[in-house]
Amino acid sequence: MLNKSITTTLLVLFFISSFPLVQRSPWIDESMLLSNIIYITDFWDYLSPLPLYMQAQPVIVSWFHESIAYFTGMNFTHLRIITLLVSILSLFPFYFHFKEKSEISNIIFLLLLGAIVTKYGYYSTELKQYAFEFISTLLAIYAIISFFKSKSLNRSCLLLAIATPLGISNIIPITIIFSYIVLTSALNKDIKKSDIFVSIFFILWVFVNYILISHITDSQINNNSVYQSKGLIDDLSVLFSSFIGIYGQYFYYISVFCTFYGLIGYKNKDTNFHLSVIFTFTICIVTILKVIGLFPVIYPRHLYWLLPFSLIINTYSISNILRNKFSLFSIVTFVMLLTLFIQNTQKIMKNGLEHTSNKKLISFIKDNNISNNNFILYPHSSSVIYYYSSFDNEIRDIDFKGVYLQKSEMDKLDIKDGINKSLSYYEPNKSNYYVISHLNVNAKHGLANKRSKMILKAFKDHNINYKLAFRSINVAVYKLDHL
């Protein structure tokens, strides 16, 4: 009875803590991707690189967003709620799996999920592929669990085949898991003729998906210097900081310990041992690919797909450690996990994550939309304006100036050139406003980071005086006048 009450409480806390994130204003990559969804009218066009802003995501994810948008409208809240629900549903097979294993395993699973809820809640509501890469990894892990339970290579290959097109980076663990399953079957002399045909078909399927992924990400990666190798030390530093960024320090240390425990803590080679081996090997492959420049990890979100491995491995390891529920170590471990859960859920429920006040920005523009005003867009503002103009007639009727949904320009201009080009639309005979979104603005010191200094320098280079007319979270409007 107590176990059921704890489980129910944790489930309710988890669901409640995730939902505030659906109300976030669109962040830059989201609005750029949704601009492509609005712009593209033919489903088959998603088989090519997206036409705007050098964005990329798996074809099946674009089709999902396009389909949901068709039925619900281009509404971020609706799209996020549905993405979140799909993400949560993907967790239920593991919840019931651990519930069957032991009395405490499902509680540990939920506590660990709560320990990463700030990351899970955010990426499960973001309109990009990361939620689906998480789901893809869960499917791949379920494939390995299914294999060691049923010894059916065919069933595992089917699960891996479903998982393959859901992500971009996931082709790495999927290939490793498939190879591990085939190698295990071969060593046990348990391969049938049907397994050979299924394996050949799966290899072809992975190859086709790899070619498609390379095609749709080509313009994004090859036209952006940030993805290029910076040397061994810098690459390893970026990789490690990305690990810490997506895991968080506490969950990172817990995961290192639990993976090590999974490798040596069992006398028999059970599921956790196999998962720990696969996960360790995956980390090694990711590191090698990063160093030789074949896996362009530059942000923590590029490693979000690794979290399901740690979520499942940690649950196995900690559940085994806590099998004696009344030991001091067990109590301390449980309290630490519960504290992490509460801290993370409180953070989301109180503050949310990564907010941009685009609605207030749009209201300011509409309130100041008079005939003599000229609105000039900072390049990264254009996708937000385009999104709101898709359903707001007042915004649609405004003649915004700047680098605005012009594919050839967006592909060729870097941000500095984009800012300078946008200021070429300054009109001396009008009241000019420079509209900035997706950039941190500090009230005391004005725009306050490297990219912002480019804007201030561009104002000076064009002999333009500026005055802050509006400011809110990550948005601003500057009134411009000639010096």
C-alpha positions, 0 to 999 in steps of 0.5 A: 500500500505504501509503495503504491502511494509513493509511486502515485505521488511521484507520478503526479509530481513528475507530470505536474512539473513537466507541463509548465514548460509547454507555455514557454515562448518559442526559442530560436531553433524551435521557431526556425524549424516551425518556420520551415513547417509553415513554409513547406507545403509538400510532405516529400520536400522534407526528404531534402534539407530544410529550406530555411535557416540551415535547420535539420531534423529527421524526416519522420519527426518533421512529418509528425510536426507537420501532421499535428500542426495541420490538425491543431494549427501552428500553436506551440502549446498544442504541439508541445503538449502532444510531444510531451504526452508521446514522450511520457507514454514511451516511459510506461513499458519500462515503468511496468518492467521495473514494477514487475522486477521488485517492489522498489525498482519502479520507485527508483525509476521515477526518482531518477526520472525526477533527477533529470526532469529539468532536462527531460521536461524541457527536451520533451516539450521542445519542437525539435528531434531530441524528444524522439531521439530519447524515445529512439534510445528507449526502443533500442534499450528495450530491444536488448532487454527483449533479446536477452529475455526471448533470444529472438533476434528478429523481434529485437531487429524490428524494434531497432528498425522502428527506432532508427528513423526517429533520430540523427545521432541514434544511429550510433547506439542502434548499430552498436546494439545490433552488432552486440546482439548478432555477436552474442547470437553467433558466439552462442551458435544461435543464428537461424537462416531467417535471422540472416535475412532479417540482419541483411535487411536491417543493415540495408535499412540503417544504411539508407537512413544514414544516407538520408541523415547525411543528406538532410544535415549536409547544408547545416553542418558543412556551412557552419564552422562551429561544427568543425574540429578545433583540435584534440584538447578543445574537442575533448573539452567540448565533449566533456562539458556537453556531458556535464551540461546534459547530465548535471554534476550529481546525475553524472557522478551517479551514472559513472558509479552505477555503470561501473557497478553494472560492469563488475557488481554482478556475479552473473552477466545479466541485463544490466551488465550487457547494457553497461558494456554497450553504454561504455562502448558507445561512450568510447565510440562517441569520443573517437568520432568527435575527435576525428570530426565525424560526430559534431557534438558542440552542445549538451543537447547533442548528447541528450539521447544518452540519458536513457542508458543511464536512466535504465542502468542506474535503476538496475544498479540502485535497485540491487544496492537497495535490496536491503531496504533498512541499511543506512546506505540504502536510506541515504541513497534514497533520500539523496534521490528524493532530494534531487527529484524535489529540487528539479521539479521545484525548479521547473514549477517555480521558474520554468526553463529558457523563457523568451518574452516574444508575446510581449515583444509582439504586443509592443510592435502592434502598439507602435505600428503607425505608418511612419515607423520602420521595423528592422529585424535582427536576423534571428528575430525573423523566424519568430516574426514569421511564426506570429504572422502566420496567424496574426493579421496585424503582424502579417500586414507590417512590412518588416525589413532585414534578413527575412526568410531569404534562403540564399542570404541566410545560407551565405551570411554569418551573423555579423554580415546579417546585422550589417545588412539589416541596418542597410534598411534604415530609413532617415525619414522614418522612426526606425526600430531595431527588433531583437529576439533570442538575445540576452538584454541587460537593462543596466549595461544594454546588450551584454554578450559577444553577439550583442556587441556586434550590434552596438558596433554595427550601430556605431559603424552606420552612424546610428544613435540608439535608445532602449525603447522596450526590454523584456526577457531575451527580447528588446527594441531599440529606437534608432536615430542618425548621429 
